[in-house]
Amino acid sequence: MRSFQTIANRMVAIRIAIALGIITLVGTGLSACSTPGNDQPSVSPTANPGAVNPQIQAAIQSLGDEDETVQEAAFDMLVEIGADAVPALAYALEDDNPQVRWGVAAVLGEIGEEAAPAIPALSYALSNDTDKLVRLTAADSLGSIVPAAATAVPALVGALNSGAEPEVRAYA
């Protein structure tokens, strides 16, 4: 009989392998549907851009894992993927888990200028996210995407002029 710790260690190893893309998840993230008058289903990406790459989606969700080792592996993988992960990362800024949103904002900042397509999503997070750490990280990440972040200036100015926490204003 295996001990609980052995099983827990194996689960962490599996999560890391998924996050690193060593294990491929089942599913393609594509949906098949037929339209009226057309019996042939068409295959198209689902609404979530990350769903077309299960490794990216798994890594994003791993940012919210309780195990810091899993979080770090996911962070490193997403930064390594870089620009190809940006659409899914921008989408994930609306995740229900604030830890995932915070991790996503941090990854986008680490990616830097290649994360420019996520500026509107980061600006929205800065202005509207309910979690202080997410807003703070969004402000910091927008600064890392400069000079492309010029479109974020209204959100940054809004954070400066709002009743936001002093820390959020400082990062803006």
Secondary structure by P-SEA (a helix, b strand, c coil): cccaaaaaaaaaaaaaaaaacccccccccbbbbbcccccbbbbbbccccccccaaaaaaaaacccccaaaaaaaaaaaaaacccaaaaaaaacccccaaaaaaaaaaaaaaccccccaaaaaaaaacccccaaaaaaaaaaaaaaccccccaaaaaaaaaaccccaaaaaac
